Structures are given as structure tokens and as C-alpha cells.
Amino acid sequence: MVCVPVFTYRTKDNNEYTYELSEGTNPLSWSEGDTETTIYDPKDASKIELYTYFRILSGL
């Protein structure tokens, strides 16, 4: 079974969005309630990426 994490986040103007990571993991990499650092486009907050060393350098 592959688990795909779903993240909920709020923008500075207090709008809430949900982001489903495009790839899953087995075993789980996250647990409910875990937090992550993300980067979103302030002009379009639905455009979001996890902020990790690998993702930033690889351009994912």
C-alpha cells in the first residue's frame, strides 16, 4: 500500500488550502499532525511545494 500525504496550510491572508503530494511512500514518511515547511506562490497560493534540500536543488 502506498500512502500519499495530504497537507493543509494557511496563507498570510488566512485562506486555507489543501495540497496532496504527487508521490506516495511505503512505509509512511509522515504521521497525522506532522508539520512541513512549504513554499507557495503569493500570486497563486494553490501553487505550493515542500521545501526540502533535495526538492529545491533538483527542481521538483
All heavy atoms as a GROMACS GRO file, in nm:
protein
  490
    1MET      N    1   0.084  -0.118   0.000
    1MET     CA    2   0.000   0.000   0.000
    1MET      C    3   0.089   0.124   0.000
    1MET      O    4   0.180   0.135   0.080
    1MET     CB    5  -0.091  -0.001   0.123
    1MET     CG    6  -0.177   0.122   0.132
    1MET     SD    7  -0.304   0.114   0.258
    1MET     CE    8  -0.211   0.153   0.403
    2VAL      N    9   0.063   0.215  -0.090
    2VAL     CA   10   0.136   0.342  -0.096
    2VAL      C   11   0.049   0.450  -0.031
    2VAL      O   12  -0.069   0.461  -0.061
    2VAL     CB   13   0.168   0.380  -0.242
    2VAL    CG1   14   0.233   0.516  -0.249
    2VAL    CG2   15   0.257   0.274  -0.305
    3CYS      N   16   0.108   0.526   0.058
    3CYS     CA   17   0.038   0.634   0.129
    3CYS      C   18   0.080   0.768   0.072
    3CYS      O   19   0.198   0.796   0.060
    3CYS     CB   20   0.069   0.628   0.278
    3CYS     SG   21   0.017   0.474   0.351
    4VAL      N   22  -0.019   0.848   0.036
    4VAL     CA   23   0.006   0.981  -0.021
    4VAL      C   24  -0.034   1.085   0.084
    4VAL      O   25  -0.151   1.091   0.124
    4VAL     CB   26  -0.075   1.003  -0.150
    4VAL    CG1   27  -0.053   1.142  -0.205
    4VAL    CG2   28  -0.038   0.897  -0.253
    5PRO      N   29   0.062   1.167   0.130
    5PRO     CA   30   0.029   1.265   0.233
    5PRO      C   31  -0.052   1.382   0.177
    5PRO      O   32  -0.035   1.422   0.062
    5PRO     CB   33   0.165   1.313   0.283
    5PRO     CG   34   0.258   1.286   0.171
    5PRO     CD   35   0.204   1.169   0.097
    6VAL      N   36  -0.141   1.432   0.260
    6VAL     CA   37  -0.222   1.549   0.228
    6VAL      C   38  -0.191   1.654   0.334
    6VAL      O   39  -0.198   1.627   0.453
    6VAL     CB   40  -0.373   1.515   0.227
    6VAL    CG1   41  -0.456   1.639   0.202
    6VAL    CG2   42  -0.401   1.406   0.124
    7PHE      N   43  -0.156   1.772   0.288
    7PHE     CA   44  -0.120   1.882   0.378
    7PHE      C   45  -0.225   1.993   0.370
    7PHE      O   46  -0.276   2.022   0.262
    7PHE     CB   47   0.016   1.942   0.339
    7PHE     CG   48   0.128   1.844   0.344
    7PHE    CD1   49   0.168   1.775   0.231
    7PHE    CD2   50   0.195   1.820   0.463
    7PHE    CE1   51   0.271   1.683   0.235
    7PHE    CE2   52   0.298   1.727   0.468
    7PHE     CZ   53   0.336   1.660   0.353
    8THR      N   54  -0.256   2.052   0.483
    8THR     CA   55  -0.344   2.169   0.488
    8THR      C   56  -0.258   2.286   0.534
    8THR      O   57  -0.179   2.274   0.626
    8THR     CB   58  -0.460   2.146   0.587
    8THR    OG1   59  -0.532   2.030   0.545
    8THR    CG2   60  -0.553   2.266   0.590
    9TYR      N   61  -0.275   2.400   0.465
    9TYR     CA   62  -0.195   2.518   0.501
    9TYR      C   63  -0.277   2.645   0.488
    9TYR      O   64  -0.378   2.649   0.419
    9TYR     CB   65  -0.068   2.526   0.414
    9TYR     CG   66  -0.094   2.541   0.266
    9TYR    CD1   67  -0.084   2.666   0.204
    9TYR    CD2   68  -0.127   2.432   0.186
    9TYR    CE1   69  -0.107   2.680   0.069
    9TYR    CE2   70  -0.148   2.444   0.053
    9TYR     CZ   71  -0.139   2.569  -0.007
    9TYR     OH   72  -0.162   2.582  -0.142
   10ARG      N   73  -0.232   2.746   0.560
   10ARG     CA   74  -0.296   2.879   0.556
   10ARG      C   75  -0.197   2.981   0.502
   10ARG      O   76  -0.080   2.978   0.536
   10ARG     CB   77  -0.339   2.923   0.696
   10ARG     CG   78  -0.457   2.850   0.747
   10ARG     CD   79  -0.511   2.918   0.873
   10ARG     NE   80  -0.617   2.840   0.930
   10ARG     CZ   81  -0.744   2.847   0.889
   10ARG    NH1   82  -0.777   2.931   0.794
   10ARG    NH2   83  -0.834   2.772   0.946
   11THR      N   84  -0.250   3.072   0.423
   11THR     CA   85  -0.169   3.180   0.369
   11THR      C   86  -0.169   3.296   0.468
   11THR      O   87  -0.242   3.295   0.567
   11THR     CB   88  -0.225   3.227   0.234
   11THR    OG1   89  -0.360   3.271   0.252
   11THR    CG2   90  -0.222   3.115   0.131
   12LYS      N   91  -0.089   3.397   0.437
   12LYS     CA   92  -0.082   3.515   0.525
   12LYS      C   93  -0.218   3.583   0.539
   12LYS      O   94  -0.247   3.643   0.642
   12LYS     CB   95   0.020   3.615   0.473
   12LYS     CG   96   0.162   3.571   0.494
   12LYS     CD   97   0.257   3.678   0.448
   12LYS     CE   98   0.400   3.637   0.474
   12LYS     NZ   99   0.495   3.742   0.436
   13ASP      N  100  -0.302   3.575   0.434
   13ASP     CA  101  -0.434   3.638   0.442
   13ASP      C  102  -0.540   3.542   0.497
   13ASP      O  103  -0.660   3.565   0.484
   13ASP     CB  104  -0.476   3.697   0.309
   13ASP     CG  105  -0.475   3.594   0.196
   13ASP    OD1  106  -0.443   3.477   0.220
   13ASP    OD2  107  -0.506   3.634   0.082
   14ASN      N  108  -0.494   3.433   0.562
   14ASN     CA  109  -0.577   3.339   0.636
   14ASN      C  110  -0.666   3.250   0.549
   14ASN      O  111  -0.764   3.195   0.597
   14ASN     CB  112  -0.661   3.411   0.742
   14ASN     CG  113  -0.690   3.320   0.859
   14ASN    OD1  114  -0.610   3.234   0.895
   14ASN    ND2  115  -0.805   3.339   0.921
   15ASN      N  116  -0.635   3.235   0.421
   15ASN     CA  117  -0.706   3.140   0.337
   15ASN      C  118  -0.646   3.002   0.357
   15ASN      O  119  -0.525   2.987   0.366
   15ASN     CB  120  -0.698   3.180   0.189
   15ASN     CG  121  -0.778   3.304   0.159
   15ASN    OD1  122  -0.887   3.322   0.211
   15ASN    ND2  123  -0.725   3.390   0.076
   16GLU      N  124  -0.733   2.901   0.363
   16GLU     CA  125  -0.687   2.764   0.386
   16GLU      C  126  -0.689   2.686   0.254
   16GLU      O  127  -0.783   2.696   0.176
   16GLU     CB  128  -0.776   2.695   0.488
   16GLU     CG  129  -0.726   2.558   0.527
   16GLU     CD  130  -0.805   2.497   0.639
   16GLU    OE1  131  -0.779   2.532   0.755
   16GLU    OE2  132  -0.895   2.417   0.609
   17TYR      N  133  -0.584   2.609   0.231
   17TYR     CA  134  -0.570   2.526   0.112
   17TYR      C  135  -0.530   2.385   0.152
   17TYR      O  136  -0.476   2.364   0.260
   17TYR     CB  137  -0.461   2.582   0.019
   17TYR     CG  138  -0.496   2.714  -0.043
   17TYR    CD1  139  -0.469   2.832   0.024
   17TYR    CD2  140  -0.552   2.721  -0.169
   17TYR    CE1  141  -0.500   2.955  -0.033
   17TYR    CE2  142  -0.583   2.843  -0.227
   17TYR     CZ  143  -0.557   2.959  -0.159
   17TYR     OH  144  -0.586   3.079  -0.214
   18THR      N  145  -0.555   2.290   0.064
   18THR     CA  146  -0.513   2.152   0.083
   18THR      C  147  -0.424   2.113  -0.032
   18THR      O  148  -0.453   2.145  -0.148
   18THR     CB  149  -0.635   2.059   0.090
   18THR    OG1  150  -0.717   2.100   0.198
   18THR    CG2  151  -0.594   1.915   0.111
   19TYR      N  152  -0.314   2.046  -0.002
   19TYR     CA  153  -0.215   2.004  -0.101
   19TYR      C  154  -0.189   1.856  -0.085
   19TYR      O  155  -0.157   1.809   0.024
   19TYR     CB  156  -0.086   2.085  -0.081
   19TYR     CG  157   0.034   2.036  -0.155
   19TYR    CD1  158   0.040   2.038  -0.293
   19TYR    CD2  159   0.145   1.987  -0.086
   19TYR    CE1  160   0.152   1.993  -0.361
   19TYR    CE2  161   0.258   1.943  -0.153
   19TYR     CZ  162   0.260   1.947  -0.291
   19TYR     OH  163   0.371   1.904  -0.358
   20GLU      N  164  -0.205   1.781  -0.195
   20GLU     CA  165  -0.175   1.638  -0.194
   20GLU      C  166  -0.043   1.618  -0.267
   20GLU      O  167  -0.028   1.658  -0.383
   20GLU     CB  168  -0.285   1.560  -0.263
   20GLU     CG  169  -0.264   1.411  -0.258
   20GLU     CD  170  -0.380   1.334  -0.316
   20GLU    OE1  171  -0.495   1.357  -0.271
   20GLU    OE2  172  -0.357   1.252  -0.406
   21LEU      N  173   0.054   1.560  -0.199
   21LEU     CA  174   0.185   1.535  -0.258
   21LEU      C  175   0.169   1.444  -0.379
   21LEU      O  176   0.089   1.350  -0.376
   21LEU     CB  177   0.277   1.473  -0.153
   21LEU     CG  178   0.426   1.473  -0.184
   21LEU    CD1  179   0.479   1.615  -0.199
   21LEU    CD2  180   0.502   1.401  -0.074
   22SER      N  181   0.244   1.468  -0.484
   22SER     CA  182   0.227   1.393  -0.609
   22SER      C  183   0.285   1.252  -0.601
   22SER      O  184   0.259   1.171  -0.689
   22SER     CB  185   0.291   1.469  -0.725
   22SER     OG  186   0.428   1.490  -0.701
   23GLU      N  187   0.363   1.221  -0.500
   23GLU     CA  188   0.415   1.085  -0.485
   23GLU      C  189   0.387   1.034  -0.344
   23GLU      O  190   0.374   1.111  -0.251
   23GLU     CB  191   0.564   1.077  -0.517
   23GLU     CG  192   0.653   1.148  -0.419
   23GLU     CD  193   0.685   1.292  -0.454
   23GLU    OE1  194   0.641   1.343  -0.557
   23GLU    OE2  195   0.755   1.354  -0.374
   24GLY      N  196   0.377   0.903  -0.333
   24GLY     CA  197   0.349   0.842  -0.204
   24GLY      C  198   0.469   0.765  -0.152
   24GLY      O  199   0.571   0.753  -0.220
   25THR      N  200   0.455   0.713  -0.032
   25THR     CA  201   0.563   0.636   0.030
   25THR      C  202   0.507   0.511   0.096
   25THR      O  203   0.390   0.504   0.131
   25THR     CB  204   0.637   0.719   0.137
   25THR    OG1  205   0.545   0.754   0.240
   25THR    CG2  206   0.700   0.843   0.079
   26ASN      N  207   0.592   0.413   0.111
   26ASN     CA  208   0.561   0.294   0.188
   26ASN      C  209   0.692   0.244   0.246
   26ASN      O  210   0.781   0.207   0.170
   26ASN     CB  211   0.497   0.186   0.102
   26ASN     CG  212   0.455   0.066   0.183
   26ASN    OD1  213   0.477   0.061   0.303
   26ASN    ND2  214   0.396  -0.030   0.117
   27PRO      N  215   0.713   0.252   0.373
   27PRO     CA  216   0.619   0.287   0.479
   27PRO      C  217   0.593   0.438   0.484
   27PRO      O  218   0.657   0.515   0.413
   27PRO     CB  219   0.690   0.240   0.605
   27PRO     CG  220   0.836   0.250   0.573
   27PRO     CD  221   0.846   0.218   0.426
   28LEU      N  222   0.503   0.475   0.571
   28LEU     CA  223   0.467   0.616   0.588
   28LEU      C  224   0.589   0.702   0.622
   28LEU      O  225   0.673   0.662   0.701
   28LEU     CB  226   0.367   0.632   0.703
   28LEU     CG  227   0.226   0.582   0.680
   28LEU    CD1  228   0.149   0.584   0.811
   28LEU    CD2  229   0.156   0.666   0.577
   29SER      N  230   0.596   0.820   0.560
   29SER     CA  231   0.702   0.915   0.593
   29SER      C  232   0.652   1.022   0.690
   29SER      O  233   0.731   1.091   0.751
   29SER     CB  234   0.753   0.983   0.466
   29SER     OG  235   0.818   0.890   0.384
   30TRP      N  236   0.520   1.038   0.700
   30TRP     CA  237   0.460   1.138   0.787
   30TRP      C  238   0.351   1.074   0.870
   30TRP      O  239   0.292   0.974   0.831
   30TRP     CB  240   0.398   1.252   0.705
   30TRP     CG  241   0.495   1.336   0.631
   30TRP    CD1  242   0.564   1.444   0.680
   30TRP    CD2  243   0.537   1.322   0.496
   30TRP    NE1  244   0.644   1.497   0.583
   30TRP    CE2  245   0.630   1.424   0.468
   30TRP    CE3  246   0.507   1.233   0.394
   30TRP    CZ2  247   0.691   1.440   0.346
   30TRP    CZ3  248   0.568   1.249   0.271
   30TRP    CH2  249   0.659   1.351   0.249
   31SER      N  250   0.321   1.139   0.980
   31SER     CA  251   0.208   1.099   1.064
   31SER      C  252   0.112   1.216   1.072
   31SER      O  253   0.151   1.332   1.054
   31SER     CB  254   0.256   1.065   1.205
   31SER     OG  255   0.343   0.954   1.202
   32GLU      N  256  -0.014   1.187   1.101
   32GLU     CA  257  -0.113   1.293   1.116
   32GLU      C  258  -0.064   1.392   1.221
   32GLU      O  259  -0.017   1.354   1.328
   32GLU     CB  260  -0.247   1.235   1.157
   32GLU     CG  261  -0.357   1.338   1.160
   32GLU     CD  262  -0.494   1.278   1.185
   32GLU    OE1  263  -0.512   1.157   1.164
   32GLU    OE2  264  -0.582   1.355   1.227
   33GLY      N  265  -0.073   1.521   1.187
   33GLY     CA  266  -0.030   1.626   1.278
   33GLY      C  267   0.112   1.673   1.256
   33GLY      O  268   0.153   1.774   1.312
   34ASP      N  269   0.191   1.599   1.177
   34ASP     CA  270   0.327   1.644   1.145
   34ASP      C  271   0.322   1.775   1.068
   34ASP      O  272   0.224   1.805   0.999
   34ASP     CB  273   0.401   1.541   1.060
   34ASP     CG  274   0.448   1.420   1.138
   34ASP    OD1  275   0.432   1.420   1.262
   34ASP    OD2  276   0.499   1.326   1.075
   35THR      N  277   0.427   1.853   1.079
   35THR     CA  278   0.436   1.979   1.005
   35THR      C  279   0.552   1.972   0.907
   35THR      O  280   0.648   1.897   0.928
   35THR     CB  281   0.454   2.099   1.100
   35THR    OG1  282   0.573   2.081   1.174
   35THR    CG2  283   0.336   2.114   1.194
   36GLU      N  284   0.541   2.051   0.801
   36GLU     CA  285   0.645   2.063   0.699
   36GLU      C  286   0.661   2.208   0.661
   36GLU      O  287   0.567   2.288   0.676
   36GLU     CB  288   0.607   1.984   0.573
   36GLU     CG  289   0.632   1.837   0.582
   36GLU     CD  290   0.780   1.801   0.588
   36GLU    OE1  291   0.866   1.879   0.541
   36GLU    OE2  292   0.809   1.693   0.639
   37THR      N  293   0.776   2.244   0.610
   37THR     CA  294   0.798   2.377   0.556
   37THR      C  295   0.764   2.374   0.408
   37THR      O  296   0.806   2.283   0.336
   37THR     CB  297   0.945   2.420   0.576
   37THR    OG1  298   0.974   2.416   0.716
   37THR    CG2  299   0.969   2.559   0.522
   38THR      N  300   0.687   2.471   0.364
   38THR     CA  301   0.645   2.478   0.224
   38THR      C  302   0.676   2.615   0.165
   38THR      O  303   0.701   2.711   0.238
   38THR     CB  304   0.494   2.452   0.210
   38THR    OG1  305   0.424   2.547   0.290
   38THR    CG2  306   0.456   2.313   0.254
   39ILE      N  307   0.674   2.619   0.034
   39ILE     CA  308   0.688   2.745  -0.040
   39ILE      C  309   0.568   2.755  -0.131
   39ILE      O  310   0.538   2.661  -0.204
   39ILE     CB  311   0.816   2.745  -0.126
   39ILE    CG1  312   0.939   2.725  -0.039
   39ILE    CG2  313   0.825   2.874  -0.208
   39ILE    CD1  314   1.065   2.706  -0.121
   40TYR      N  315   0.498   2.868  -0.126
   40TYR     CA  316   0.386   2.887  -0.219
   40TYR      C  317   0.402   3.020  -0.291
   40TYR      O  318   0.468   3.112  -0.244
   40TYR     CB  319   0.250   2.875  -0.151
   40TYR     CG  320   0.217   2.985  -0.052
   40TYR    CD1  321   0.157   3.103  -0.094
   40TYR    CD2  322   0.243   2.968   0.083
   40TYR    CE1  323   0.126   3.202  -0.004
   40TYR    CE2  324   0.212   3.067   0.175
   40TYR     CZ  325   0.152   3.184   0.130
   40TYR     OH  326   0.122   3.283   0.219
   41ASP      N  327   0.341   3.027  -0.408
   41ASP     CA  328   0.344   3.148  -0.491
   41ASP      C  329   0.244   3.247  -0.431
   41ASP      O  330   0.125   3.217  -0.425
   41ASP     CB  331   0.305   3.110  -0.634
   41ASP     CG  332   0.309   3.228  -0.729
   41ASP    OD1  333   0.313   3.344  -0.685
   41ASP    OD2  334   0.310   3.202  -0.850
   42PRO      N  335   0.288   3.364  -0.386
   42PRO     CA  336   0.195   3.460  -0.325
   42PRO      C  337   0.088   3.509  -0.423
   42PRO      O  338  -0.018   3.553  -0.382
   42PRO     CB  339   0.284   3.574  -0.277
   42PRO     CG  340   0.418   3.550  -0.331
   42PRO     CD  341   0.426   3.411  -0.382
   43LYS      N  342   0.115   3.497  -0.553
   43LYS     CA  343   0.015   3.538  -0.653
   43LYS      C  344  -0.087   3.429  -0.678
   43LYS      O  345  -0.196   3.455  -0.728
   43LYS     CB  346   0.084   3.576  -0.784
   43LYS     CG  347   0.171   3.699  -0.769
   43LYS     CD  348   0.242   3.730  -0.897
   43LYS     CE  349   0.336   3.847  -0.875
   43LYS     NZ  350   0.436   3.858  -0.978
   44ASP      N  351  -0.051   3.304  -0.648
   44ASP     CA  352  -0.141   3.190  -0.665
   44ASP      C  353  -0.106   3.087  -0.558
   44ASP      O  354  -0.023   2.999  -0.581
   44ASP     CB  355  -0.128   3.130  -0.804
   44ASP     CG  356  -0.224   3.015  -0.828
   44ASP    OD1  357  -0.297   2.976  -0.734
   44ASP    OD2  358  -0.225   2.962  -0.940
   45ALA      N  359  -0.169   3.099  -0.444
   45ALA     CA  360  -0.134   3.015  -0.328
   45ALA      C  361  -0.161   2.867  -0.350
   45ALA      O  362  -0.116   2.784  -0.272
   45ALA     CB  363  -0.207   3.064  -0.204
   46SER      N  364  -0.232   2.832  -0.456
   46SER     CA  365  -0.254   2.690  -0.483
   46SER      C  366  -0.129   2.625  -0.543
   46SER      O  367  -0.120   2.503  -0.550
   46SER     CB  368  -0.373   2.670  -0.576
   46SER     OG  369  -0.346   2.724  -0.704
   47LYS      N  370  -0.033   2.706  -0.584
   47LYS     CA  371   0.095   2.655  -0.635
   47LYS      C  372   0.190   2.645  -0.517
   47LYS      O  373   0.242   2.746  -0.469
   47LYS     CB  374   0.152   2.747  -0.742
   47LYS     CG  375   0.068   2.751  -0.867
   47LYS     CD  376   0.130   2.841  -0.970
   47LYS     CE  377   0.043   2.845  -1.094
   47LYS     NZ  378   0.099   2.936  -1.194
   48ILE      N  379   0.212   2.523  -0.471
   48ILE     CA  380   0.289   2.501  -0.349
   48ILE      C  381   0.384   2.384  -0.367
   48ILE      O  382   0.356   2.293  -0.444
   48ILE     CB  383   0.195   2.477  -0.229
   48ILE    CG1  384   0.272   2.472  -0.098
   48ILE    CG2  385   0.109   2.356  -0.251
   48ILE    CD1  386   0.186   2.473   0.025
   49GLU      N  387   0.496   2.388  -0.299
   49GLU     CA  388   0.594   2.279  -0.299
   49GLU      C  389   0.647   2.262  -0.157
   49GLU      O  390   0.655   2.358  -0.081
   49GLU     CB  391   0.712   2.311  -0.391
   49GLU     CG  392   0.676   2.319  -0.538
   49GLU     CD  393   0.636   2.185  -0.596
   49GLU    OE1  394   0.681   2.080  -0.546
   49GLU    OE2  395   0.558   2.185  -0.692
   50LEU      N  396   0.683   2.139  -0.125
   50LEU     CA  397   0.753   2.116   0.001
   50LEU      C  398   0.892   2.175  -0.011
   50LEU      O  399   0.957   2.164  -0.115
   50LEU     CB  400   0.764   1.968   0.031
   50LEU     CG  401   0.637   1.894   0.068
   50LEU    CD1  402   0.668   1.748   0.096
   50LEU    CD2  403   0.569   1.957   0.187
   51TYR      N  404   0.940   2.238   0.094
   51TYR     CA  405   1.072   2.299   0.096
   51TYR      C  406   1.170   2.202   0.159
   51TYR      O  407   1.180   2.191   0.281
   51TYR     CB  408   1.068   2.431   0.175
   51TYR     CG  409   1.198   2.504   0.177
   51TYR    CD1  410   1.240   2.578   0.068
   51TYR    CD2  411   1.280   2.500   0.289
   51TYR    CE1  412   1.360   2.648   0.071
   51TYR    CE2  413   1.400   2.569   0.293
   51TYR     CZ  414   1.439   2.642   0.183
   51TYR     OH  415   1.558   2.709   0.184
   52THR      N  416   1.237   2.125   0.074
   52THR     CA  417   1.341   2.032   0.121
   52THR      C  418   1.464   2.053   0.037
   52THR      O  419   1.459   2.100  -0.076
   52THR     CB  420   1.296   1.885   0.108
   52THR    OG1  421   1.279   1.853  -0.029
   52THR    CG2  422   1.167   1.857   0.184
   53TYR      N  423   1.576   2.016   0.090
   53TYR     CA  424   1.704   2.030   0.022
   53TYR      C  425   1.700   1.963  -0.115
   53TYR      O  426   1.733   2.023  -0.215
   53TYR     CB  427   1.814   1.970   0.110
   53TYR     CG  428   1.952   1.977   0.052
   53TYR    CD1  429   2.025   2.094   0.058
   53TYR    CD2  430   2.008   1.865  -0.009
   53TYR    CE1  431   2.152   2.100   0.005
   53TYR    CE2  432   2.137   1.871  -0.062
   53TYR     CZ  433   2.208   1.989  -0.056
   53TYR     OH  434   2.333   1.995  -0.108
   54PHE      N  435   1.656   1.838  -0.119
   54PHE     CA  436   1.653   1.764  -0.244
   54PHE      C  437   1.559   1.828  -0.345
   54PHE      O  438   1.594   1.845  -0.462
   54PHE     CB  439   1.610   1.618  -0.219
   54PHE     CG  440   1.588   1.541  -0.345
   54PHE    CD1  441   1.696   1.497  -0.419
   54PHE    CD2  442   1.461   1.515  -0.391
   54PHE    CE1  443   1.677   1.426  -0.537
   54PHE    CE2  444   1.440   1.444  -0.508
   54PHE     CZ  445   1.548   1.400  -0.581
   55ARG      N  446   1.438   1.867  -0.304
   55ARG     CA  447   1.342   1.923  -0.398
   55ARG      C  448   1.387   2.058  -0.454
   55ARG      O  449   1.366   2.086  -0.571
   55ARG     CB  450   1.205   1.939  -0.330
   55ARG     CG  451   1.137   1.810  -0.308
   55ARG     CD  452   1.006   1.832  -0.233
   55ARG     NE  453   0.938   1.708  -0.215
   55ARG     CZ  454   0.861   1.650  -0.306
   55ARG    NH1  455   0.842   1.707  -0.421
   55ARG    NH2  456   0.805   1.534  -0.282
   56ILE      N  457   1.446   2.140  -0.373
   56ILE     CA  458   1.490   2.272  -0.420
   56ILE      C  459   1.606   2.258  -0.519
   56ILE      O  460   1.606   2.318  -0.626
   56ILE     CB  461   1.531   2.363  -0.302
   56ILE    CG1  462   1.410   2.384  -0.210
   56ILE    CG2  463   1.588   2.494  -0.350
   56ILE    CD1  464   1.287   2.441  -0.275
   57LEU      N  465   1.703   2.175  -0.488
   57LEU     CA  466   1.819   2.159  -0.577
   57LEU      C  467   1.786   2.081  -0.704
   57LEU      O  468   1.846   2.105  -0.809
   57LEU     CB  469   1.934   2.092  -0.503
   57LEU     CG  470   1.998   2.176  -0.395
   57LEU    CD1  471   2.114   2.100  -0.332
   57LEU    CD2  472   2.050   2.307  -0.451
   58SER      N  473   1.690   1.990  -0.697
   58SER     CA  474   1.658   1.910  -0.815
   58SER      C  475   1.555   1.975  -0.905
   58SER      O  476   1.536   1.932  -1.018
   58SER     CB  477   1.608   1.772  -0.772
   58SER     OG  478   1.481   1.783  -0.711
   59GLY      N  479   1.488   2.079  -0.856
   59GLY     CA  480   1.387   2.146  -0.936
   59GLY      C  481   1.254   2.075  -0.942
   59GLY      O  482   1.173   2.101  -1.029
   60LEU      N  483   1.229   1.982  -0.850
   60LEU     CA  484   1.099   1.912  -0.848
   60LEU      C  485   0.987   2.006  -0.812
   60LEU      O  486   1.000   2.098  -0.739
   60LEU     CB  487   1.102   1.795  -0.748
   60LEU     CG  488   1.184   1.677  -0.788
   60LEU    CD1  489   1.181   1.572  -0.676
   60LEU    CD2  490   1.132   1.611  -0.916
   0.00000   0.00000   0.00000
